Amino acid sequence: MHRELESVVWLLVQEACDAAAFEALIQQAVDSFKREPGFDPLVRLHTSDIGAVGVRVLAKALLQRGFKIEPFTDVCGYLQLRSRLSDHICSSLQEYLVNGGFATEEIQEDQLARDLGL
């Protein structure tokens, strides 16, 4: 998924549901992640891309699950996490948008491509 589309997904989910539902959705996505062996590069999720609420809620969910996060959120305005975890969370959010009827055409096309393995 392209970073621009990932940003749209994060922000659209925050608009589509209330704060409690958003927190539950993020927590569920983090809890359902299963790490596979192998190298997994770090990515940064910036406040400007996923919103201040997104960074705060994700940091809280990661800490509750026992992930170690660096204190970049306060100083630099981003979270640093492994790319597969970031992709998993965004896929969960995207699925929520598509199933709830909140997705744009571009998000729907990306979800269909993902489902077909393209």
N, C-alpha and C positions, 0 to 999 in steps of 0.2 A: 504494500500500500504506500502510496506517495505521502510525504509528510504534509503536504497541503490538504489532502483528503483526510488524513488523520486528524488534523486540527479541526476541520469542519465537523467530523464525527463527534469529537469531544465536546465542542461547543453546542452542537445541535442536541446532543443528549441532555446537556445541562438545561437547555431551554424546554425540552420535551417532558421532563419530569421534575418533581419537587426535590428538595434537598435530601430528605430521608430516603426517597427511592433511588436517587443518584448514589448516595453513600452505600446503600445495600447492593446496587448493581456493581459498583467498583469492588466492594468486598467480595462479592460472589465471583467476580472475574479473577481476582487475586487468589482466592481460595481454590479455584478449580485449575490453576496452573500446575502442570507437572513438568519439572525440568528434566530434560534429556541430557545425557552425557555429551561432551564436546564443547568446542570453543563457541562462545556466544559474545560478540562484541557489545560494548556499552553504547547506549544512546542517551541523549539528553531530551527531556520533555520540558520545554520552557513555558513559563507562565504566559508569555505572549501567544503561545500556540494552543495550550489546553486550558487557559484561564487560571486565575488565582485559586478559585474554588477547586478546580480539577487537581492542581498541585497539592493543595492542602488535604483533600479527601484521599488522594492516592497515597500520600506520605503516611497518613493515619492507617490506611488499610495495610500497607507494607509493614509498618511497625507492629501492628497487631498480629500479623502472620509470622513475625520473627525475622524479616529481611533487614539487613543492615543498610541504612541509607546515610549518605553523606549529608552534612548540614549545608548543602548548596542552596536550599530553598529560600533561606532568609537572606543570604549574602548575594547570591548571583541570580536567583529567581528561576531555578530549574531543579528537576530531579534527574538523577542519573541511574539507569537501570539496564538490565540486559535486554537485548533486542527482541529475543523470543518472548519474553514476558511482556514487553511493550506491545508487540504484535498481537499477542493473545488477548490482552486487555482491550485493545482497539477493535479486534474482531468481535469480542463479546458485545461491545457497545454498538458496533455496526449491526450485528444481528438483532439487538434490541430495537434499533431504529427501523429496520426492514420489517420485522414482525409486528411492530406497533403502528406501521403506516406513516412514520415520521421521516423516512429516508427520501433524499433527493434522487433524481434519476441516476446521477453519477454514482451515488452510494449503492443503489440497487444493482447497477451494472457491475461494480466492483465485487459485491457480494456474490452475484451469480458467477462471475469468473472464478472467484475463490471456491465456491461450491463445486464447480466443474473441474477444478484443479488446473486451471489455465494460468 
